[in-house]
Amino acid sequence: MCAAVLAVGLSAAPAQASALAPDRAAAGAEPAEAEANAELHGARWALKDTGKEVRFRGLSAVSRTTAWVAGSKGTVLRTVDGGRTWGDVSPPGAVAEGLELRDIEAFDARRAVALSIGEGGASRVLRTEDGGATWTETFRNPDPRAFYDCLTFFDSRHGLAMSDPVDGRLRILSTDDGGRSWRLLPGEGMPAALPGEAGFAASGQCLVSAGPRDVWLATGGGATARVLHSADRGLTWRAAESTVPAGDPARGVFALAFRDRTRGLAVGGDYRAGQASPQAAAVSSDGGRTWRQAAAPPPAYRSGAAWYPYSGGTALAVGPTGTDVTVDGGHSWRPLDAGSFDTVDCAADTGCWASGEKGRVARLERR
């Protein structure tokens, strides 16, 4: 978002929704969902010592054993042993310049793409193919009016990055070679932005994808908090109003999660400490064309969300005041944990991770 929001500390894995939560209706969804619900009923976040004090708003869960986190001061960490140890694989240039890394998308234990945010040249994309031993800068924003917030990938080749509005429209970058090169997509297919509208670089989840072509982006700051959907990898977009309150630079939809191309969650609220967020979650069953307020939403602002794999309606939402879980597709939420996290992600093997302030990283484990 804009520099004013960045100053107070605001900022999914590849093909997140479809790859991590496939539709198993044909293979017996009810037993799978019952199993997932039972596992989460006795689950807790187990903190993993990272040895760092930076804030990790970027997170990519590859598996129960492998995860990447990205955060302030140009920091990137990677674990390949379930969080017992963490390797500092930070890009040297990002550390030297103190870049704010707010999103990271990992394809496996060796390949990842990270996004730094900020106005003009502070917005950059970095890529590694050797587990973070070396990094290549593949994009540096040349426009001082642009401010990139989030990344997403449909697969290991095709991905998008989103910027706050330039010339009255949100801006989209595209790659078809795994993040090695980027091109700016035409703006004609993007609806006009509302006055004050922008994305929130809070969790790397303001831009998410499901399947080979569908992608959604979330906004706030305008008169209404909107969700925009593209079915052609970002060439054309349709905007829909959510039920999450906006009307202020600090309020709106902060994160999206789509289980498939129809079923989605939106979470957000007002990120300012002590401010009420009474309608912090919404659900969609038609690909984001319409949104309904959650009947029992989380009790406060939430900045991250993720579907639990192989379940029909189980998902997690996280924020500075705790974690909530839903087992009915986002219509009602209940508290799971009171610890502070900014983002959450689940891998296909049901390895769920969360990260946030003061170097906090945790993996979801049974009691």
C-alpha positions in Angstrom: 0.0 0.0 0.0 1.0 3.6 0.1 4.0 5.0 2.1 1.8 6.1 4.9 0.5 2.6 5.5 4.0 1.1 5.0 5.3 3.3 7.8 3.0 1.5 10.3 4.3 -1.9 9.3 1.9 -3.2 6.6 2.8 -5.3 3.5 0.7 -18.0 -0.9 2.4 -20.7 -2.2 2.3 -21.5 -5.9 -1.2 -22.3 -7.3 -2.2 -22.1 -3.6 -5.9 -22.9 -3.5 -6.1 -25.6 -6.2 -2.8 -27.3 -5.3 -3.2 -27.3 -1.6 -6.9 -28.0 -1.2 -8.1 -30.1 -4.2 -11.7 -31.1 -4.5 -12.0 -34.7 -3.3 -15.7 -35.0 -3.7 -15.3 -37.9 -6.1 -13.0 -39.7 -3.7 -15.1 -39.3 -0.6 -15.0 -35.7 0.7 -17.0 -36.4 3.9 -14.5 -38.9 5.5 -11.7 -36.6 4.5 -13.4 -33.6 6.0 -14.2 -35.4 9.2 -10.5 -36.5 9.5 -9.3 -32.9 8.9 -11.8 -31.5 11.4 -10.7 -34.1 14.0 -7.1 -33.3 13.5 -7.6 -29.5 13.9 -9.8 -30.0 17.0 -6.7 -31.2 18.9 -4.2 -29.1 17.1 -1.9 -26.3 18.4 0.8 -24.0 17.0 4.2 -25.3 18.0 6.7 -22.4 17.8 10.0 -23.0 16.0 13.0 -21.0 17.1 14.3 -19.0 14.1 16.9 -17.1 16.0 15.7 -13.8 14.5 13.7 -10.8 15.7 12.5 -9.5 12.4 8.8 -9.6 11.3 8.0 -12.4 8.8 5.0 -11.4 6.7 6.0 -13.6 3.7 5.6 -17.3 4.1 5.5 -20.3 1.7 4.8 -23.8 3.0 6.3 -26.5 0.7 5.6 -29.4 3.1 5.6 -30.4 6.7 9.4 -30.4 6.6 10.2 -27.5 4.2 9.1 -23.9 4.5 10.4 -20.4 3.5 9.8 -17.1 5.4 10.6 -13.6 4.2 10.5 -10.4 6.2 12.0 -7.1 7.2 15.7 -6.1 6.8 15.9 -8.2 3.7 15.7 -11.5 5.7 14.8 -14.9 4.1 15.0 -18.1 6.1 14.5 -21.7 5.0 13.9 -24.9 6.9 14.1 -28.4 5.5 13.7 -30.3 8.8 10.4 -29.2 10.1 11.6 -26.1 11.8 14.3 -27.7 14.0 16.9 -25.6 12.2 16.7 -22.6 9.9 19.2 -21.5 7.3 19.7 -17.8 6.8 19.5 -17.6 3.0 18.9 -13.8 2.8 19.8 -12.1 -0.5 22.9 -10.0 0.3 21.7 -6.9 -1.6 18.3 -7.0 0.1 20.0 -7.2 3.6 22.4 -4.3 2.7 19.5 -2.1 1.6 17.1 -3.2 4.4 14.4 -4.2 1.9 11.0 -5.1 3.2 10.3 -8.6 1.8 6.6 -9.1 2.2 5.9 -12.1 0.0 7.7 -15.3 -1.0 6.4 -18.1 -3.3 8.4 -21.3 -3.2 8.1 -24.2 -5.7 10.3 -26.6 -3.7 13.3 -26.6 -1.4 15.5 -25.0 -4.0 13.4 -22.6 -6.1 11.6 -19.5 -4.7 10.6 -16.0 -5.8 10.5 -13.1 -3.2 8.9 -9.7 -3.5 10.2 -6.5 -1.7 7.7 -3.7 -1.4 7.9 0.1 -1.5 7.6 3.1 -3.8 9.6 3.1 -7.0 12.8 1.0 -6.9 12.1 -0.4 -3.5 9.6 -2.8 -5.2 11.7 -5.6 -6.6 11.5 -9.3 -7.4 14.3 -11.7 -6.5 14.7 -15.4 -7.5 16.8 -18.3 -6.4 17.3 -21.7 -7.9 19.8 -23.1 -5.4 18.0 -22.9 -2.0 19.0 -19.3 -1.4 22.7 -19.7 -1.9 22.5 -17.1 -4.7 19.7 -14.7 -5.8 19.0 -12.9 -9.0 17.1 -9.6 -9.2 14.6 -10.1 -12.0 12.6 -7.0 -11.7 13.1 -3.5 -10.2 10.1 -1.1 -10.4 11.0 1.8 -12.7 7.9 3.9 -11.9 8.0 6.1 -8.8 4.2 6.0 -8.7 4.0 2.2 -8.4 4.0 0.2 -5.2 3.9 -3.6 -5.5 2.1 -5.5 -2.7 1.8 -9.2 -3.5 2.8 -12.2 -5.7 1.1 -15.3 -6.8 1.9 -18.3 -9.1 -0.5 -20.5 -11.0 2.3 -23.1 -11.5 6.1 -23.1 -11.7 6.1 -20.9 -14.8 3.2 -18.6 -14.7 2.7 -15.9 -12.1 1.6 -12.3 -11.4 2.5 -9.4 -9.2 0.2 -6.6 -8.2 0.8 -2.9 -7.6 -1.3 -0.1 -6.1 -3.1 2.1 -8.7 -1.1 4.0 -11.3 -3.1 6.4 -13.5 -6.3 5.3 -11.8 -5.9 1.5 -12.2 -4.3 -1.3 -10.2 -1.2 -2.5 -12.1 -0.3 -6.1 -12.9 3.0 -7.7 -13.8 3.2 -11.1 -15.5 5.8 -13.8 -15.9 5.7 -17.0 -17.9 9.2 -18.3 -17.1 9.0 -18.8 -13.4 9.9 -15.3 -12.4 13.1 -14.9 -14.5 11.5 -12.1 -16.5 8.4 -9.8 -16.1 6.2 -7.7 -18.3 3.6 -5.2 -17.6 0.1 -6.2 -18.7 -2.2 -3.8 -20.5 -4.4 -1.7 -18.2 -7.5 -1.7 -20.3 -8.9 -4.8 -18.7 -8.7 -3.5 -15.2 -11.7 -1.6 -13.7 -11.0 2.0 -12.5 -9.8 2.2 -8.9 -11.9 3.8 -6.3 -10.5 7.0 -4.6 -8.0 5.9 -2.0 -8.2 2.2 -3.0 -5.1 0.0 -2.8 -3.8 -3.4 -1.7 -2.5 -4.3 1.7 1.0 -5.8 1.8 0.4 -7.4 5.1 0.6 -11.2 4.5 1.4 -11.9 0.8 -2.2 -12.9 0.3 -3.8 -9.8 -1.3 -3.2 -11.7 -4.6 -4.1 -15.4 -4.8 -4.7 -18.0 -7.6 -6.6 -21.3 -8.0 -6.1 -23.5 -11.0 -4.3 -22.6 -14.2 -6.0 -19.3 -15.0 -8.1 -17.9 -12.1 -6.7 -15.1 -9.8 -8.2 -12.8 -7.3 -7.0 -9.6 -5.7 -8.1 -7.8 -2.5 -8.4 -4.1 -1.8 -9.2 -1.6 1.0 -8.8 2.1 1.7 -11.7 3.1 -0.7 -15.4 3.6 0.1 -15.8 -0.2 -0.1 -13.5 -3.1 0.2 -13.5 -5.0 -3.1 -12.4 -8.3 -4.5 -11.4 -8.4 -8.2 -11.3 -11.6 -10.2 -9.6 -12.5 -13.5 -10.2 -15.8 -15.3 -7.5 -15.2 -18.0 -4.4 -14.8 -15.9 -4.8 -11.1 -15.3 -5.7 -9.7 -18.7 -9.3 -8.8 -17.8 -10.9 -8.3 -14.3 -14.3 -8.0 -12.7 -14.8 -6.2 -9.4 -17.2 -7.1 -6.6 -17.9 -5.5 -3.3 -17.2 -7.5 -0.2 -18.9 -7.1 3.1 -15.7 -6.3 5.0 -15.9 -2.7 6.1 -13.6 -0.1 4.4 -13.9 3.7 4.1 -10.6 4.3 5.8 -6.9 3.8 4.7 -6.5 1.2 7.5 -9.6 -0.9 6.7 -10.5 -3.4 4.0 -9.8 -7.0 2.8 -6.2 -8.0 3.8 -6.2 -11.6 2.6 -8.0 -14.0 0.3 -8.0 -17.8 0.1 -9.7 -19.8 -2.6 -10.2 -23.6 -2.2 -11.0 -23.9 -5.9 -12.3 -21.6 -8.6 -15.6 -21.1 -6.8 -15.2 -21.2 -3.0 -13.4 -18.4 -1.4 -12.7 -16.6 1.9 -11.9 -13.0 2.6 -10.5 -11.7 5.9 -9.5 -8.3 7.1 -10.8 -5.4 9.2 -9.0 -2.5 10.7 -5.3 -3.2 11.4 -4.9 -0.5 14.0 -4.5 -1.8 17.5 -7.6 -1.4 19.6 -9.9 -0.7 16.7 -13.0 -2.9 16.4 -13.3 -5.2 13.4 -16.9 -6.6 13.8 -17.2 -7.9 10.2 -13.7 -9.3 9.6 -14.6 -12.2 7.3 -16.7 -12.9 4.2 -17.4 -16.0 2.1 -18.1 -16.5 -1.6 -19.4 -19.6 -3.4 -19.5 -18.2 -6.9 -15.9 -17.4 -7.6 -15.9 -14.0 -5.9 -18.8 -12.5 -7.9 -20.8 -12.1 -4.7 -19.8 -12.1 -1.0 -21.7 -12.8 2.2 -20.7 -11.7 5.7 -19.7 -14.5 8.0 -22.4 -15.3 10.5 -19.8 -15.6 13.3 -16.6 -13.9 12.1 -13.3 -13.8 13.9 -13.4 -11.4 16.9 -10.8 -9.0 15.5 -8.7 -8.0 12.5 -7.2 -10.9 10.6 -4.4 -10.5 8.0 -4.0 -14.1 6.7 -6.0 -17.1 5.7 -5.5 -20.6 4.4 -7.7 -23.7 3.6 -6.8 -26.9 5.3 -6.0 -29.5 2.6 -8.5 -32.2 1.6 -11.3 -30.8 3.7 -14.6 -29.4 2.4 -14.9 -26.5 4.7 -11.9 -26.2 7.1 -9.7 -23.2 7.1 -7.5 -21.0 9.4 -7.3 -17.3 9.8 -4.5 -15.4 11.7 -3.8 -12.0 13.0 -2.0 -10.1 15.7 -4.5 -11.2 18.4 -4.8 -14.9 17.5 -5.8 -17.7 15.2 -9.4 -18.8 14.4 -10.7 -21.9 12.6 -13.8 -22.6 10.6 -15.2 -26.1 9.7 -18.1 -24.8 7.7 -16.5 -23.0 4.8 -16.0 -19.6 6.6 -19.6 -19.1 7.8 -18.6 -19.4 11.5 -15.2 -19.1 13.2 -14.0 -20.2 16.6 -10.7 -19.3 18.5 -7.8 -21.8 18.1 -4.8 -19.9 19.6 -4.1 -16.4 21.1 -0.6 -15.9 19.7 0.3 -13.2 17.2 0.8 -14.2 13.5 0.6 -12.2 10.3 0.2 -15.0 7.7 -0.6 -18.7 7.3 0.0 -21.3 4.6 -0.8 -25.0 4.2 1.1 -27.5 2.0 -0.5 -30.4 0.2 0.8 -32.9 2.9 -1.3 -31.0 5.5 1.8 -29.1 6.8 0.5 -25.8 8.0 2.8 -22.9 9.0 2.3 -19.4 10.4 4.7 -16.5 10.8 4.7 -13.0 12.2 6.4 -10.5 14.4 9.6 -10.9 16.5 10.8 -13.8 14.4 7.7 -16.0 15.3 7.2 -19.0 13.1 5.1 -22.0 14.0 3.9 -25.3 12.6 0.5 -26.8 13.3 0.8 -29.9 15.4 -1.4 -32.3 17.3 -1.5 -32.0 21.1 
